[in-house]
Amino acid sequence: MRAVVQTVGRASVTVDGEVVGAITDGLLVLIGVTHTDTVETARTMARKVHELRILDDERSAAEVAAPILVVSQFTLYGDARKGRRPSWTAAAPAEVAEPLVDAVVEALRQRGAPVQTGRFRAHMLVESVNVGPRTILLDL
């Protein structure tokens, strides 16, 4: 599982003209799932995201109750080492990935994090204002 974690002043996801998730002063988390990921991987990712000391004064979302916007992003497993057309073979199929992204969201909520989400398999418009900028790649 991979996640790109960004500190944001605001972030939102729009699907078919409707805002389906939005936060202010928190974390935007793009999550990609690969074939070997499990529910335990999802729980570990949730813990790492929630406790990552990326906010001001090296604080975590857990410490300051910062909101988190989670968006599935299969392209994090794109491989463009050969040619110009990325291969997506390392990305888990949607039937595998969706429940694991949901497991990350559920694990964050169980930890007390206020979480918003994108919409799986939808064409999403993701907008964000990166603060810092601070962006971290977590790769489990």
N, C-alpha and C positions, 0 to 999 in steps of 0.2 A: 504494500500500500504506500502510496505517495501523497503528500499534501504540500501545497504551496500556501504558506500562511503569511498574510499581509496585515499590518496595522492600518486601519482605515478611519477617516473622519466620518465617512458615510459610505454605504454600499447598498446596492439593491439589485434584484433580479426581476425582470419583466418578461412575461410570456403572453403573447397575443394582446398586447396593449395593457395588460393588467399586472400591477406590481404584486408578486407572489411572496416576496421576502425582502425586508429592508432593515438595516441597523444604522446606528450612529455610534461613533467612538468605540470601536471594537475590533474584531478580527474577521477578515474574509478568508475562508478556507476552501481551496479548490482541492478535491479529493479524487484520486485515481486508484482503481483496484486492478490487481493482477490475479492470475490463476491460482496462486498458492495462498492467497489471503483467506483468513478465517474470521469468525466472530471474535476470537481472542485478539487477532491483529487489529480489528476495529476498536476494541476496548483499549488496547495499548495506544493506538493513535489518538483516541479521544483524550486519554490522560495526558499524553505529550502535548497536544494542542492546548488543553485547558491550563496546564502548568508551565507552558513555555514563557520564559521571562523576556518578552519582546516589547512590552508596553513601556511607557515612560517610567523612569526610575527603576528599570529592570524588574518591573512587576508583571505578574501573570493575569490572565483573564480570571482565573480562580480567585486571586487576591482582591480584585477590584470589581468583580461581578460584571465584567465587560461582555456585551452581547457578541454572538458568533453567527456569521452567515455561512452556511455550508452549501457548496455547489459541487455536484458530481462533474468530473472532468476526465473522461477517458483518454483524452489526448496527452495527458501527462505520461502515458506509456507509449507514445509515438516514437518510432525509431527512424531517424533520417540519416543514418550513417552512410547508407548506400543510395546514390541517386538523389532525386529531388522529391520523390513521392514517399511520404512516411508510411511505414508499416505499422499496423495496429495489433499485430499478433500477440504482443505482451499484455494488452488490455483484456481484462476479463469480459466475457459477454454480458450483456445487460441483465440477463436472468440471474447471473452470479453477483454482479456488481451492485445492483439496486438494493438487495437486502443487506449487503455489507455497509453501504453508505448509510442506510437507515439505522444500522447497528451503531455506527459512529455517532449519529445524531442522538439516538436513544441513550447511549452511554454518557454523552455530554449533558443531556437533560437530567439523568440520574445523579450526576455530579453537581447539579444545581445551576448549570449554565443556561442563560436565556439564549435559545437557538432559533434562528430562522433558516429556511432552506430555499433552494431553487426547486425546479420541477424536473424529475428524472425523465429522460427521453424527449424533452421538449426543446424547441429552438429558443434559447434564452438570450436575453440581452442583459449582460452583467455590467453594471457601472460601479466604479469605485473611485474614491479619492484617497490615495495612499498617503499615510502620515509618516514622515521621517525622511525619505521612504525606508521602511523596514520590511524586508521580505525574506522568509526562511523556507528552505526546502527540507521537509522531513521525509525520509525514505526508510521504511521498515522492511 
